[in-house]
Amino acid sequence: MNRRNLLKKSALAGAPLILSSNLLANKPNSKVNVGFIGMGKRSQSLLNEFFRQSEVKVVAVCDVDTNRREDAKKKVDAKYGNTDCKAFNDFRKITEDPSIDVAVVVTPDHWHTIQILSAIENGKDVYAEKPLTHNIRESVLLMDAVKKSGRIVQTGSQQRSSREFRVACELARNGVIGKIDHGFVNFGGPGKACDLPEEKAEPGLDWDMWLGPAPKRPYNSILAPRGVHKNFPMWRMYTEYGGGMITDWGAHHLDIVQWALGKDESGPTAAKPPAKQGDEKGASVVYGDITITHGQGIGVHLVGSEGEIQVTRGRFALKVNGKEVASYLKRSGNLGKELDKAEKRYLKNAKVKLRESPGHVRDFLNCVKSRKQPITSAIIGSRSINVAHLMNLAYHHHTHIGWDPKKNTFAKGSKHPLEWLGRNYRGKWKI
């Protein structure tokens, strides 16, 4: 099944895509009306970040949990000193509201693509948490829809807006560590099928709406803890809703691998399983003659013929020809000074200069106005998460996956079923 046929089979494919540019591009002093979909832990910090942007006005919030929804409305009303914020149970009340310019999607992963597609088809720009998609088929549909619509979609892979990751990728792209031969990424393992027991659900949660396209099953608080909470719920560890830590933290670090290797318009050519079936580390993705293995080191570790780079949030190290050039791994010293050392020595006259972000939300809003692509566009975000999806396929099926990164499908001659690239959708949420 090719990409065109995938789109034809989408229930959303027949809907008209709105191609007009955003009115904000012609009204530089206009407020950007923002609606939030999903008011869990991640939204708490994102809401404050959007509050800090002078042109933003949050006008609506949505959550299937009554307590979270009411709490979010109170916060928005307190920010603006009125009671104007709309509060909804159904995300379509936001995506279909013509007065709203931007949708912020912060729901469990199994909802992301459906909600993003609904927003862009109704003429909205979107800031969406990673991973953008639950599976590769959704990535294909989303990339096609965004290209046709002209909407601005920022993936919440905010490591591209952090200096340590940009510097690390510039060093790699400019050949400072020579020809990259291999590397490592470290984060948790793949998810599993949900086997949680039934629990009694308290009133105030629309459980059927929480499940959405996922299979119908009884409530369990591990999937959807009630009310306002400070922890990230563990729905992400079950394949019906997420992809384990491979698509959670892996979405961040594999995105940096893509950036460092210059693969934003492409991807790996294969994914390989771990040595033993059932292992949760040891799978790898292959970019030609470069192998990136899951489960060692810190964050992202790239090894070349003349040196190595290590980087994760708030930490960085560079070695060239066996000598330490800069190091901030134990958080003793000053990260900025270590990055200064590396930049001054190797990047002052670099041929490859990567984009510097003013901040992930700020970058997105600048692009809403300019209509330029954001630093982690839907195309970049979809291709990066496909790397994680491929790694998960190698784990779950314990087999070598040959991949065509240009066509976003199995390599020619592969006998893997196309069903591996998608999922079954429940009821009216089929795409």
N, C-alpha and C positions, 0 to 999 in steps of 0.2 A: 504494500500500500504506500503510494508516494504522498508527498506533502499536500499536493493539490487535492487528492482524494480524501486525506484526513480532514481538510478544511471543509470539503463538501459534506462530510458526514457530521459535522458539528451542528448542533441545534441552533447555535448562534451565528452560523455562517450566512444564513439568509437575511439577517438583520442588517439594515443599512449602516455603514460606518460613516461617522460624521467627519468630514474632511476639512471643515473650516478651521482657520487658525484661531487661537484663543483671543477673545476680545481684549484681554489684558495686554497683549502685545501692542495694541493701539491706544491703551489708556494707562500710561505708566503710573498714575497716581491712584488707580483703583485698588480697592481692597480685594484680597483673594479670599473668597468664601470657602471654608474647608469643612468637610464632614469626615468624622472618624468612624471607622467600622471595626469594632472589636476594642473593648476597653479593659483588657487585662494588664498584667505587669508591664509588658513592653510599652503599652500605650501611655502608661503613667509618665515615663520619661520623655516619650515622643511628644506628648501633649504639651509639656513644659517647653520643649524645644520650639515647637510651632508658636507657642505664646510669645516667645522672645523675638519673633520676626515681625517687624513693624507693620508690614503690609497685610498680615494675616488676620482674619477674623474667623474663629471656629464657630460655626453656626449650627452644627448638628452632631450628635453622637448616636452610636448604635451598639447594642449588645443584647444577647439573648438571655442574659442574667439581669433580672430586675434591679438587684442591689448595685451591681457595677454600673448599670445604665444610669440610675438615679444619682450615684456618687459622681459620675463623670459630668452630668448636667450641672450639679451643684458647683463643681470646680470651674466649669466654663462660665456659669452665671456670676460667680464670685469674681472672676477675672474681669468681666466687662461691666459689672455693677447693674445687671438687669436679670430678667428671667426669660430671655428670648431664645435660649438654646433649645433646639428641637431634640427630642429623644425617641429613638425608634427601636423596635425589636427586629425588624426586617431590613436588611441592608439595601434592598431595592428602593426604599424610601429616600435613601441618600443618592444612590447612583442615578435615579430617574428624576431627581429634583433639578430643574433647570437653573435655579438660583445658586446652586453649588458649583464651584469651579474645579475643586480638587477633592479627590477621595483619598483618604489615608487608610490602607488596608493592613490591619494588625490582628488577624484572626488565625486560628489553627491552619496548618499548611494545606489541608485537603480542600479548603475554601478559596485559597488565594486566586487561582486562575479564573474561576467562575466570577468572582467579584471584580477582578481587574477588567475582564472582558465586558462585564455589564457597565462598568464606569466609562471605559473608552468608547463603547458603542453609544453612550449617551453624552459624548462630547466633553468628557472630563479628563484632566491630567491626573496621574496617580503616583503617590508615594506608597510603595508596597514593601512590607517586610520580606526578607529572604526566608526560605527559598520561594522564588516566584511561582514555582510549579510543584505539583506532587509527583509528576512523572514526565517522561520524555515527550510523549504525545502532546501533553499540555504545553510544553515548551515550544513545539512546532506550531501549534495553533496560535499561541500568544505572539510569537515573533511575526507571523504572517499578519495577524490582526493589527499589531502596533505599526508595522510598516505601511499598511493600507490606510490607517486612520490618521497618521501624523500626530498622534498624541504624545505627550511627554510622560514617560514612566521611569521613575527612579527606583532601582532595587536597593533595599536597605542593607547592602553589604558595605557598611561604613568604613571598613578598613582601608578602602581606597582614598578616604579623606583624611587618613592619618599619616603624618610625615614619615615615621619609621618604615612603613610599608612602601611608600613612594620611593624613598631613597634606596631601599633594598632592591626594588624592581628596576630602578634606573641603573644601579650597579650591575645587575644581571644583564640587562638589555645592552649595556655598553661594553660588555665583554671583560669587565674588571676581574672576574674570576675565571677567565678563559672560556673554553667550550664546556657548557654544562653537560655532564654525563648522567647524573642521577640526583635524586633528592628524596626528602622524607616530609611527610605531613603527619601531625599528631593531633588526634581528637578521638572521641569515643567510637564505639562500634555501630553496626547496623541495627535496625529495629527488628521487631518480630510481630507475628500476628497477635491481635489482642485476645487475651484469655482471662480478663478480669471478671470477677463474680458480680452478680447483680447487687446493687444497693438501693435503698429507698431514697428517692429524690424529694427534697423539700420543695414546697411551692415556690414559684418565682423564676424557674428556669424552663425555657422552651427547648426541651431536650431533642425533639424531632428536628428543630431548626439547627441546633448545634451539630447534629449528625449530618444534615444536609445530604451531600452526594455519597457519603459513606454508608456501609451496610447498617441496617436497623439492628440495634442491640440494646440491652438494658443499661440504665445509668450506672456509672461508677465515678466516685469523687476524684480518683486519680486522673481521670480524663478531663473532668470539668469541675474543679473545686469551686465551691460557691462563694459569692461575694468578692470583695476587694481583698486581694492576697499579695504577698511579697515574693512568692516563689514562681518559677517557671513550671507550669503544669507538665506532667509526664505523658500527655497524649502523644508527644513527639517521638516516643520510643516504640510506638505501635504503627505498623505499616498501613493500616487503614486510614491513618490521619497524618503521618509524617514518615520520615525515613531514618529514624534513629539519629544518632549523633553524626552520621555521615552527611545528612542533609541539614543538620543543625549547625554545629561548629564547622563541620566540613565545608559547608557552603561558603563560609568566610575564607578559610585557608586555601581551598582549591581555587577560589576566585583570584587569590594572590598568585598562585602558581600560573594561572592563565595569563595574568598581567605580566609577570616576570618573564614568561616565555614568548610573549607577543602573540598570544593565541586568541585574542578577543573575537576574531571573526572565524575561528576554527575550533580545534579541540584535539583530544587524544585520538589515536588510531586504534587503541585496544585497551581493554581492561582485563587483568589477570586475577584469578582467585588466590586465596592464601594456600599455604602448603596442605593444611588439613581442613576438611569440611567441618564447619562449626566454629572454626577460629574467628575471632572478632578483630584481629589485626593481621596484617601481612598481605592484603590485597594490594594491587598496584594499577596505575594507569600509565600508558605508554604513549609518548609523543615522538614518533620516529625512533631515534636511538637514545632517547632520554626516558628513564623509568623513574616514576615518583611512587614511593612505597608508603603505605599507611601504617602508622603506629610507633614511630620512633621520634626522639628529640623533642624540641619545643616548637610549636607552631609550624613554620615553614623553614626547611633547611635545604639549601641548594648547594651542590658540590660540583665544582668545575675543575678543569685541568690545571688551573693556577690559583685556586683558592676556594673559599666557601662563605656563604651568607646564612645567618640564622636570624629569624625575625618572628616575633609574636607581639601581642599588644603590650606596649610599654617596655619591650626588650629588643635588643639588636646586637649583632656581632658580625665583624668582617675580618677574615683572614686572607692574606695574599702571600703566595709562595711560602707558606708555613709560618708567617709572622702575623701577629695580632695587630691590626690597624686600628680597630675600634671595638670596644666591648662594653655592653651594658646588659648583662644577663642576670646578675644577682641583685639588681636594683640598688647597687651601692655606687654612688657617683652621680653623674648627670647625663641623662639620655641625650638631651639637646647638644651637649658638647661632643659626645661621641659621634652623633650624626654629622655635626659640623666638621669633625676630622675627616670622615669619609668623603663628604661632599667637596671639601677644600682640596683634598688630595687627588680625587679621581673624577669629579663631576663638574669642575669649574668650566671646562670647555667641551662638555659631553655632546656627542652628536644626537643622542636620543634624550630628549627632555620630556618627561611625562607631565601630565596635567596636574597642577596644584589646585586642590579644592579648598574653598573658604569654609568648609563644613558641609556635611552631607545634606542636611535640610536646606541650608543656604544655597548650595549648588543647585538643588532641585528647583527652588523658587526663582533663582536667576534664569534658569532654563524655561520655566513657565512663561517668563516675560520675553526672553530672547528667541524662544522656539529652537534653540540649539539643543543637542543631545546632552543629557547629564553624564556625570562621570561613570556611573554604573547603570547604563541604560537597560531597557528591557531585553535588547539583543545580547548585551554583555551578560546580564544576570541569567538569562535563559541558557546561554552556552556554558556558563560556569556551573550552573546547577546540574546540567546534563552530565558533567564529569562525575559529580556525586551520584547521580542516578546510575551511571554505568558501573561505578564502584559497587554500589548496592546490588546490581544485577550479578556481578562476579561473586559477591558473597552469597547471595540467596540461592543461586543456581550452581555454584561451585564449578564454573566453566570459563574458558577463555571467550571473551567477547571481542570480535573484530568489528571495527566501527568506521563509518564514513562520516567525518565531521562536517563536511560541506553539505551533504544531503541529509544529515541528522537521521541516519538509519544504519542498520547492520551492514557491514562490509559485503561486497559482492561475493556470492558463494556461500554466505552464512545460511544455516538452516534453523536458526533460532526463530521461534514463533513471534510474529508482530505483536501478539497480545502482551508480551513482556514490556512493551513500550508504553502501555496505557493501564487502565483500570476499568472496572465495571462501576457505573454510576447508578445511584438509586433514584427511581422515579423521575420527577420533572427536572432534576438537576443534570440530566445527561447532556454531555457536550461531545 
